[in-house]
Structures are given as structure tokens and as C-alpha cells.
Amino acid sequence: MKTINKLVASTLVAAGLLSLGGCAGMSTRDRNTAIGAGAGAVGGAVLTGGSTLGTVGGAAVGGLIGNEVGRDRR
């Protein structure tokens, strides 16, 4: 069981590092939206014990918050 957990953790870390390269051409607002969605998905999954609805809901709420944080206030 520990081997599977290590494999899953290693895969998630590698996927996270590879996905950071995709943010190079993004605007600040787009980057904040993506970061918010990712953080919201993790938070939703943790708070709901990994339920799909909690993960998707957390991603949606986090994305909205990240989008608003990155908005120009002119």
C-alpha cells in the first residue's frame, strides 16, 4: 500500500510541475483564475472527503475568486 501512495504522490508532483510550464503565456488574471481553481479543487476535495461534487464545486468557486482577484480595478 505504501508503494502505491508513493507512486500516486510522485505522479501528482510531476504533473503539477509540468503544468506550471503552461502558465508562461497567461495574463495575470488568467493565472490567478487557474491557481484559484486548482486550490479550490484541492480544498473542496479535502473538505468533502474526495467527492466529485465537492472537488468540482471547489474548483468553480476558487476559479471565480481567482478571477476577481486578478481583475483590473480601473
N, C-alpha and C positions, 0 to 999 in steps of 0.2 A: 504494500500500500504506500509506503514512503517513496518508493521509486516512481510511482505514478504521480504523486504530489510534486516531486521534484521535476518531473517531465512537464507537467502542466505549468508549474511556476516558470520554468525556463522558457517554455513556448510563449507564455504571456509577456515575459520581459522582452524577448526577441521581437515579438510582434509590436510591442509598444515602441521600441527603439526604431524599428523600421518605419513605423507610421509617422514618426516625428519628421522624417525627411519630406513627407508630403505637405508639410506646412510652410515650406520655404517660399512659395509664391502667393501665399494668402495675405489678405489685408488684416489689419489688427482686429477688426470686427469679426471677420471670418474665423480667425484663430481663436478669439475669445469664445465664439459660439461652439467651435469644435471642442475646446477644452472644457467648457461648461457641460456640454452633452456627455463627454466622457466621464467627468467627475460625477455628474448626476446619475449616470447609468450605474457606476460603481456604488454610489450611495444608496440608490434605490434597490439594488441587488442585496446589499448588506442589510438594509433595514427590513426587507421583506423575505429574507431567507433564500434569496435567489429566484424568486418568482419572475416569470417573464413580464407580467404586467407591471410589477414594481420596477424592473430594470428599464423597460421602455418608458414608463411614466417618469422615472427619474431622469432619463436622458432628455425627454421633451422639456421638462421643467428646467433642467440645467442648461440646455441649449438656449431657451428663452432668456434666462438670466444672463448668460454669457453674451448674447446678442445685445441686450440692453446695456451691459457694462461697456461694450465696445462701441456704442453709438456716439456719434459726434454730437456735442451739445452746443450747437451754434444757433 
